[in-house]
Amino acid sequence: MNNSTSTDKRAVAGWAIYDFADTIFSMNIVTMYFAQWVVVDNKMEDIYYSISYAVSMLLVAFTIPALGAISDVKGKRLPFLFVLTSGCILSTFFLGITGNAIDNIATKVLVGLILFAIANYCYEGGLTFYNALLPEISTPETIGKVSGWGVALGYVGAIFGLLLVKPFVDGHLFGFKLPLTQGGRQDAFIPTAIFFLLFSLPIFIWVKERVQTNPVKIKIKEAFRRVWEGISDTQKYPGVLRFLIANYFISDAIATVIIFMAVYAQRVVGFPDSVKLWFFIVATTFAVIGSFLCGYVTDWIGPKKTLIYVVWGWILSLCAVMFSANSTVFWIAGPFIGICLGSTWTASRPLLTGLVPKETLGQFFGLYSLSGKVAAVIGPLLWGLAVLYFKADNPIVQKLILLFSNFGLTFSNRVMATIQYRFAIAILVLMMILGLVILLKVPDRFKEKVLS
């Protein structure tokens, strides 16, 4: 670990700024603009974006843990992070060129989906090596504080990323037309790549890894064996496997909310991009508040009880969004979703920490990350299938509408026109409920600790 005070400050700054940088990609590409470019601008079904996203996450789940094991043995994370960051930036840059250069819609979308899958794979994979650098640039006494700075700058990056890219999407700044822009969502891609590049540079300049005096070689087969051993070890510690399964369903729903909320806001609520931008800024601001307050609540009542309340918050917020297309309800639900988003990670990580011995935390946080990556495969696919099939003319939907009408419930034309999106939200609610039921059986070590 680096103990030089001056070097530590620069290393910490470089590490934290990277979270600012990669969140610009996450907010602008994954959440805000790319899905709408596919679904709204090019009139493609949600399922195409779902498949592209799911494939990228499946590849992350199968390959990155083994690469992480290799980096653990070699003691080198920066080279892996550099390659994956470069891959994400270049894919996003060429995504922008594709959006403006190819006229045939089918070809343009296909190439765009492939480039997005590569970019998202590199982004998600890079996070593994970024997180693994934390012990390198901090001490045991400062690791929590440094981690918090990264999270805080990440949320700030989401807000600034939207504001920095907005003029390119509008096509003008302060009334002056920007050169080389036509205006539209496709013009968000190249600026996002450039801003990601600029703000990612400090980590590669200021963070220095320790030199390995006796470098160890590890084969790919051995790396995968280590990952499998980690999965097998969950049986040794009661509650860990149950927690990881609960986390799977909860993360599945959250990942789907993140990537499709902008499409939902457009199609169901009717928000234009100018309104969606401020909606996400407000929701992200409340995510910061939620993360901060949830930390105190977790210390007060324990992580399990806190996470249960947070999941209930998710269920109620998603139900409100599902049953109403009123913009006021959406504006109220948005901040609550932001609070729940920030609080989920704040409470779940301490819960896992209490279930396993301290010396195995690295191994089990790797599995925690793996469950989250695998979770991001099924939810988006189910969303895409729901939107594709559960339209108003579907016989199953018509039977359900008839059943509800027997109880005096009626549905407006607007509701019927977007009924498939409400079914998609209902699937996410069911995932959250399933995750909650499993979570209830996880041992509460905080309660045991208080009683002892």
C-alpha positions as CSV (number, residue, x, y, z in Angstrom):
1,M,0.0,0.0,0.0
2,N,1.2,3.5,-0.8
3,N,2.0,5.4,2.4
4,S,3.2,8.7,1.0
5,T,0.8,11.4,2.0
6,S,1.2,13.6,-1.1
7,T,1.0,10.6,-3.5
8,D,-2.0,9.2,-1.6
9,K,-4.0,12.4,-2.1
10,R,-3.4,12.4,-5.8
11,A,-4.1,8.7,-6.0
12,V,-7.4,9.1,-4.1
13,A,-8.4,12.0,-6.3
14,G,-7.6,10.1,-9.4
15,W,-9.5,7.0,-8.2
16,A,-12.6,8.9,-7.1
17,I,-12.7,11.0,-10.3
18,Y,-12.9,7.8,-12.3
19,D,-16.3,7.1,-10.7
20,F,-17.3,10.5,-11.9
21,A,-16.1,9.6,-15.4
22,D,-17.7,6.2,-15.8
23,T,-21.1,7.3,-14.5
24,I,-21.2,9.8,-17.4
25,F,-21.3,6.7,-19.6
26,S,-23.8,4.9,-17.4
27,M,-26.3,7.7,-17.1
28,N,-26.1,9.0,-20.7
29,I,-25.8,5.7,-22.6
30,V,-27.3,2.9,-20.4
31,T,-30.1,4.9,-18.8
32,M,-31.0,8.1,-20.8
33,Y,-30.3,8.1,-24.5
34,F,-29.4,4.7,-26.1
35,A,-32.5,2.8,-25.2
36,Q,-34.7,5.6,-26.5
37,W,-32.6,5.9,-29.7
38,V,-33.4,2.2,-30.3
39,V,-37.1,2.2,-29.2
40,V,-38.3,5.7,-29.8
41,D,-36.2,7.2,-32.6
42,N,-35.8,4.0,-34.7
43,K,-39.1,2.4,-33.8
44,M,-37.6,-0.9,-32.7
45,E,-39.1,-3.2,-30.0
46,D,-37.7,-3.0,-26.4
47,I,-36.6,-6.7,-26.7
48,Y,-33.7,-5.8,-29.1
49,Y,-32.2,-3.5,-26.5
50,S,-32.9,-6.2,-23.8
51,I,-31.0,-8.8,-25.7
52,S,-28.0,-6.6,-26.4
53,Y,-27.8,-5.6,-22.7
54,A,-28.4,-9.2,-21.4
55,V,-25.7,-10.6,-23.7
56,S,-23.1,-8.1,-22.5
57,M,-24.0,-8.8,-18.8
58,L,-23.9,-12.6,-19.4
59,L,-20.4,-12.3,-20.9
60,V,-19.3,-10.2,-17.9
61,A,-20.7,-12.8,-15.5
62,F,-18.8,-15.6,-17.3
63,T,-15.5,-13.9,-18.0
64,I,-14.7,-11.1,-15.5
65,P,-14.5,-13.2,-12.3
66,A,-11.8,-15.3,-13.9
67,L,-10.0,-12.2,-15.1
68,G,-10.3,-10.8,-11.6
69,A,-8.7,-13.9,-10.2
70,I,-5.8,-13.5,-12.6
71,S,-5.4,-9.9,-11.6
72,D,-5.4,-10.9,-7.9
73,V,-2.5,-13.3,-8.5
74,K,-0.6,-10.9,-10.6
75,G,-1.3,-7.9,-8.3
76,K,-2.1,-5.8,-11.3
77,R,-5.5,-4.0,-11.9
78,L,-4.6,-0.9,-13.9
79,P,-3.7,-2.7,-17.2
80,F,-7.1,-4.5,-17.1
81,L,-8.9,-1.3,-16.3
82,F,-7.0,0.6,-19.1
83,V,-7.9,-2.0,-21.7
84,L,-11.6,-2.1,-20.7
85,T,-11.9,1.6,-20.3
86,S,-10.4,2.1,-23.8
87,G,-12.8,-0.4,-25.2
88,C,-15.8,1.3,-23.7
89,I,-14.7,4.8,-24.9
90,L,-14.0,3.6,-28.5
91,S,-17.2,1.6,-28.8
92,T,-19.2,4.6,-27.6
93,F,-17.4,6.9,-30.0
94,F,-18.1,4.6,-33.0
95,L,-21.7,4.3,-31.8
96,G,-22.0,8.0,-32.4
97,I,-20.6,7.7,-35.8
98,T,-23.0,4.8,-36.6
99,G,-25.9,6.9,-35.5
100,N,-25.1,9.6,-38.0
101,A,-23.5,7.7,-40.9
102,I,-25.7,4.7,-41.7
103,D,-29.0,5.4,-43.4
104,N,-30.6,1.9,-43.4
105,I,-32.4,1.7,-40.0
106,A,-32.1,-2.1,-39.6
107,T,-28.4,-2.1,-40.3
108,K,-27.8,1.0,-38.2
109,V,-29.6,-0.4,-35.2
110,L,-27.9,-3.8,-35.5
111,V,-24.4,-2.2,-35.6
112,G,-25.4,0.1,-32.7
113,L,-26.6,-2.8,-30.6
114,I,-23.3,-4.7,-31.1
115,L,-21.3,-1.6,-30.3
116,F,-23.4,-1.0,-27.2
117,A,-22.9,-4.6,-26.0
118,I,-19.2,-4.2,-26.3
119,A,-19.2,-0.8,-24.6
120,N,-21.4,-2.1,-21.7
121,Y,-19.3,-5.2,-21.3
122,C,-16.1,-3.1,-21.0
123,Y,-17.9,-0.6,-18.6
124,E,-19.2,-3.3,-16.3
125,G,-16.0,-5.4,-16.4
126,G,-13.9,-2.3,-15.7
127,L,-15.8,-1.7,-12.4
128,T,-14.3,-5.0,-11.0
129,F,-10.8,-3.8,-11.4
130,Y,-11.6,-0.2,-10.4
131,N,-13.1,-1.5,-7.1
132,A,-10.1,-3.7,-6.5
133,L,-7.8,-0.7,-6.6
134,L,-9.5,0.7,-3.4
135,P,-7.2,-1.0,-0.9
136,E,-4.2,0.2,-3.0
137,I,-5.0,3.9,-2.6
138,S,-6.4,3.9,1.0
139,T,-5.6,2.5,4.4
140,P,-7.8,0.4,6.7
141,E,-8.7,3.5,8.6
142,T,-9.7,5.5,5.5
143,I,-11.1,2.8,3.2
144,G,-14.8,3.6,4.1
145,K,-14.3,7.4,3.7
146,V,-12.5,7.0,0.4
147,S,-15.2,4.6,-0.9
148,G,-17.8,7.2,0.0
149,W,-16.0,9.9,-1.9
150,G,-16.1,7.6,-5.0
151,V,-19.8,7.0,-4.6
152,A,-20.6,10.7,-4.1
153,L,-18.6,11.7,-7.1
154,G,-20.3,9.0,-9.1
155,Y,-23.7,10.5,-8.4
156,V,-22.3,14.0,-9.2
157,G,-21.0,12.5,-12.5
158,A,-24.5,11.3,-13.3
159,I,-25.9,14.8,-12.9
160,F,-23.0,16.6,-14.6
161,G,-23.0,14.0,-17.4
162,L,-26.5,14.9,-18.3
163,L,-25.9,18.6,-18.2
164,L,-22.6,18.4,-20.2
165,V,-24.2,16.4,-23.0
166,K,-27.5,18.1,-23.1
167,P,-26.4,21.0,-25.5
168,F,-25.2,18.4,-28.0
169,V,-28.6,16.6,-27.9
170,D,-30.4,20.0,-28.3
171,G,-28.0,21.0,-31.1
172,H,-27.3,24.5,-29.6
173,L,-25.8,26.2,-26.6
174,F,-27.2,29.6,-25.4
175,G,-28.9,30.0,-28.7
176,F,-25.8,29.3,-30.8
177,K,-25.9,26.2,-33.0
178,L,-23.1,23.7,-32.2
179,P,-21.0,22.6,-35.2
180,L,-21.1,19.0,-36.4
181,T,-24.4,18.3,-34.6
182,Q,-27.8,17.7,-36.0
183,G,-29.6,17.6,-32.6
184,G,-31.1,14.4,-31.3
185,R,-30.3,11.5,-29.1
186,Q,-27.6,10.1,-31.4
187,D,-25.5,13.3,-30.8
188,A,-25.1,12.3,-27.1
189,F,-22.8,9.3,-27.9
190,I,-19.6,11.0,-29.1
191,P,-19.5,13.7,-26.4
192,T,-20.1,11.0,-23.8
193,A,-17.1,9.1,-25.1
194,I,-14.9,12.2,-25.0
195,F,-16.0,13.2,-21.5
196,F,-15.4,9.7,-20.3
197,L,-11.9,9.8,-21.8
198,L,-11.0,13.2,-20.3
199,F,-12.2,12.4,-16.7
200,S,-10.7,8.9,-16.7
201,L,-7.1,10.1,-17.4
202,P,-6.3,11.0,-13.7
203,I,-6.5,7.4,-12.5
204,F,-4.0,6.2,-15.0
205,I,-1.6,9.1,-14.3
206,W,-1.8,9.4,-10.5
207,V,-2.5,5.9,-9.3
208,K,0.6,3.7,-9.1
209,E,0.4,0.0,-8.3
210,R,3.1,-1.8,-6.3
211,V,5.7,-3.6,-8.3
212,Q,5.5,-7.4,-8.0
213,T,9.0,-8.8,-7.1
214,N,8.1,-12.4,-7.9
215,P,5.3,-12.3,-10.5
216,V,3.1,-15.4,-10.5
217,K,1.6,-17.0,-13.6
218,I,-1.9,-18.4,-13.5
219,K,-3.8,-20.3,-16.2
220,I,-7.3,-19.5,-17.3
221,K,-8.5,-23.0,-16.0
222,E,-7.1,-22.3,-12.6
223,A,-8.8,-18.9,-12.5
224,F,-12.2,-20.4,-13.2
225,R,-11.5,-23.1,-10.6
226,R,-11.0,-20.4,-8.0
227,V,-14.3,-18.8,-8.9
228,W,-16.1,-22.2,-8.6
229,E,-14.5,-22.8,-5.2
230,G,-15.9,-19.4,-4.0
231,I,-19.4,-20.5,-5.0
232,S,-19.0,-23.8,-3.2
233,D,-17.8,-22.0,0.0
234,T,-21.2,-20.4,0.4
235,Q,-22.4,-23.6,2.0
236,K,-20.0,-23.1,4.9
237,Y,-21.7,-19.9,6.1
238,P,-25.5,-20.0,7.0
239,G,-27.5,-17.3,5.2
240,V,-24.9,-16.3,2.6
241,L,-26.5,-18.3,-0.3
242,R,-29.9,-17.2,0.7
243,F,-28.8,-13.6,0.7
244,L,-27.1,-13.9,-2.7
245,I,-30.3,-15.4,-4.1
246,A,-32.4,-12.6,-2.6
247,N,-29.9,-10.0,-4.0
248,Y,-30.2,-11.7,-7.4
249,F,-34.0,-10.9,-7.6
250,I,-33.7,-7.5,-6.1
251,S,-30.8,-6.5,-8.4
252,D,-32.6,-8.0,-11.4
253,A,-35.5,-5.6,-10.9
254,I,-33.2,-2.6,-10.1
255,A,-31.1,-3.2,-13.2
256,T,-34.2,-3.2,-15.4
257,V,-35.5,0.0,-13.8
258,I,-32.2,1.7,-14.5
259,I,-32.1,0.8,-18.2
260,F,-35.8,1.2,-19.1
261,M,-37.1,4.1,-16.9
262,A,-36.4,6.7,-19.6
263,V,-38.3,4.7,-22.2
264,Y,-41.2,4.2,-19.7
265,A,-41.2,8.0,-18.9
266,Q,-41.5,8.7,-22.6
267,R,-44.0,6.1,-23.7
268,V,-46.3,6.0,-20.7
269,V,-46.0,9.3,-18.9
270,G,-45.2,11.4,-22.1
271,F,-42.1,13.2,-20.7
272,P,-40.0,14.8,-23.4
273,D,-36.2,14.6,-23.0
274,S,-36.0,18.1,-21.5
275,V,-38.3,17.0,-18.6
276,K,-36.7,13.6,-18.3
277,L,-33.3,15.2,-17.8
278,W,-34.5,17.2,-14.8
279,F,-36.4,14.2,-13.5
280,F,-33.2,12.1,-13.5
281,I,-31.3,14.9,-11.9
282,V,-33.9,15.1,-9.1
283,A,-34.0,11.4,-8.6
284,T,-30.2,11.2,-8.5
285,T,-30.0,14.0,-6.0
286,F,-32.4,12.0,-3.7
287,A,-30.2,8.9,-4.3
288,V,-27.3,10.9,-2.7
289,I,-29.6,11.8,0.2
290,G,-30.8,8.2,0.5
291,S,-27.3,6.8,0.6
292,F,-26.2,9.3,3.3
293,L,-29.3,8.8,5.6
294,C,-29.5,5.1,5.1
295,G,-26.0,4.7,6.5
296,Y,-27.1,6.1,9.8
297,V,-30.3,4.0,9.7
298,T,-28.3,0.9,9.0
299,D,-26.1,1.6,12.1
300,W,-29.2,2.2,14.2
301,I,-31.5,-0.7,13.4
302,G,-29.2,-3.1,11.4
303,P,-28.7,-3.8,7.7
304,K,-31.2,-6.6,7.4
305,K,-34.1,-4.6,8.8
306,T,-33.0,-1.5,6.8
307,L,-32.9,-3.5,3.6
308,I,-36.3,-4.9,4.2
309,Y,-37.8,-1.4,4.5
310,V,-35.9,-0.3,1.4
311,V,-37.3,-3.3,-0.6
312,W,-40.8,-2.3,0.6
313,G,-40.1,1.2,-0.6
314,W,-39.2,-0.2,-4.1
315,I,-42.4,-2.3,-4.2
316,L,-44.7,0.6,-3.2
317,S,-42.9,3.1,-5.6
318,L,-43.1,0.7,-8.6
319,C,-46.8,0.0,-7.8
320,A,-47.5,3.7,-7.9
321,V,-45.8,4.0,-11.2
322,M,-47.6,1.0,-12.6
323,F,-51.1,2.0,-11.7
324,S,-50.9,5.7,-12.6
325,A,-49.7,7.5,-15.7
326,N,-50.2,10.9,-14.0
327,S,-47.0,13.0,-14.3
328,T,-47.4,14.3,-10.7
329,V,-47.4,10.7,-9.3
330,F,-44.3,10.0,-11.4
331,W,-42.6,13.1,-10.1
332,I,-43.4,11.9,-6.5
333,A,-42.3,8.3,-7.1
334,G,-39.1,9.4,-8.8
335,P,-37.4,10.8,-5.6
336,F,-38.6,7.7,-3.6
337,I,-37.0,5.5,-6.3
338,G,-33.8,7.5,-6.0
339,I,-33.8,7.1,-2.2
340,C,-34.3,3.4,-2.6
341,L,-31.6,3.1,-5.2
342,G,-29.0,4.7,-3.1
343,S,-30.1,2.9,0.1
344,T,-30.1,-0.6,-1.5
345,W,-26.3,-0.7,-1.9
346,T,-25.7,1.1,1.5
347,A,-27.6,-1.6,3.4
348,S,-26.9,-4.7,1.4
349,R,-23.1,-4.6,1.6
350,P,-23.0,-4.4,5.5
351,L,-25.5,-7.2,5.6
352,L,-23.1,-9.5,3.6
353,T,-20.2,-8.3,5.8
354,G,-22.0,-9.6,8.9
355,L,-22.6,-13.1,7.4
356,V,-19.0,-14.1,6.6
357,P,-15.6,-14.0,8.3
358,K,-13.5,-10.9,7.7
359,E,-10.7,-12.8,5.9
360,T,-13.2,-14.0,3.2
361,L,-14.8,-10.7,2.4
362,G,-12.9,-10.3,-0.9
363,Q,-14.1,-13.7,-2.1
364,F,-17.7,-13.2,-1.2
365,F,-17.9,-9.6,-2.5
366,G,-16.8,-11.1,-5.8
367,L,-19.8,-13.5,-5.6
368,Y,-22.0,-10.6,-4.6
369,S,-20.9,-8.7,-7.7
370,L,-21.3,-11.9,-9.8
371,S,-24.9,-12.4,-8.6
372,G,-25.6,-8.8,-9.6
373,K,-24.2,-9.2,-13.1
374,V,-26.1,-12.4,-13.7
375,A,-29.3,-10.7,-12.4
376,A,-29.0,-8.0,-15.0
377,V,-29.6,-10.7,-17.7
378,I,-33.1,-12.0,-16.9
379,G,-34.9,-8.8,-15.9
380,P,-34.3,-6.8,-19.1
381,L,-35.3,-9.9,-21.2
382,L,-38.5,-10.3,-19.3
383,W,-39.2,-6.6,-19.7
384,G,-38.6,-6.9,-23.5
385,L,-40.9,-9.9,-23.8
386,A,-43.6,-8.3,-21.7
387,V,-43.6,-5.2,-23.9
388,L,-43.5,-7.4,-27.1
389,Y,-46.4,-9.7,-26.2
390,F,-48.7,-8.2,-23.6
391,K,-50.3,-5.6,-25.8
392,A,-54.0,-4.7,-25.7
393,D,-54.9,-7.3,-28.4
394,N,-53.3,-10.2,-26.5
395,P,-55.9,-12.8,-25.5
396,I,-54.5,-13.1,-22.0
397,V,-54.6,-9.3,-21.5
398,Q,-58.2,-9.2,-22.9
399,K,-59.3,-11.9,-20.4
400,L,-57.7,-10.0,-17.5
401,I,-59.4,-6.8,-18.6
402,L,-62.7,-8.6,-18.7
403,L,-62.1,-10.0,-15.2
404,F,-61.3,-6.6,-13.8
405,S,-64.4,-5.1,-15.5
406,N,-66.6,-7.5,-13.6
407,F,-65.4,-5.8,-10.4
408,G,-66.3,-2.4,-11.8
409,L,-62.8,-1.4,-13.0
410,T,-62.4,0.4,-16.3
411,F,-59.3,1.4,-18.2
412,S,-58.9,4.5,-20.3
413,N,-57.6,4.5,-23.9
414,R,-54.3,5.8,-22.7
415,V,-53.9,3.0,-20.2
416,M,-54.8,0.4,-22.9
417,A,-52.3,1.9,-25.3
418,T,-49.5,1.4,-22.8
419,I,-50.8,-1.7,-21.0
420,Q,-47.7,-3.8,-22.0
421,Y,-45.4,-1.4,-20.0
422,R,-47.6,-1.8,-17.0
423,F,-47.3,-5.6,-17.2
424,A,-43.5,-5.1,-17.5
425,I,-43.5,-3.1,-14.2
426,A,-45.7,-5.8,-12.6
427,I,-43.0,-8.3,-13.4
428,L,-40.4,-6.2,-11.6
429,V,-42.8,-5.9,-8.6
430,L,-43.0,-9.7,-8.4
431,M,-39.2,-10.0,-8.5
432,M,-39.0,-7.5,-5.6
433,I,-41.6,-9.5,-3.6
434,L,-39.8,-12.8,-4.3
435,G,-36.5,-11.2,-3.2
436,L,-38.1,-9.8,0.0
437,V,-39.6,-13.2,0.9
438,I,-36.2,-14.9,0.6
439,L,-34.5,-12.0,2.4
440,L,-36.7,-12.5,5.5
441,K,-35.1,-15.9,6.1
442,V,-31.5,-14.4,6.1
443,P,-30.0,-14.5,9.7
444,D,-29.9,-11.1,11.4
445,R,-26.4,-10.9,12.8
446,F,-27.0,-7.3,14.0
447,K,-29.8,-8.5,16.3
448,E,-27.6,-11.3,17.6
449,K,-24.8,-8.8,18.2
450,V,-27.1,-6.5,20.1
451,L,-28.5,-9.3,22.2
452,S,-25.0,-10.6,23.1
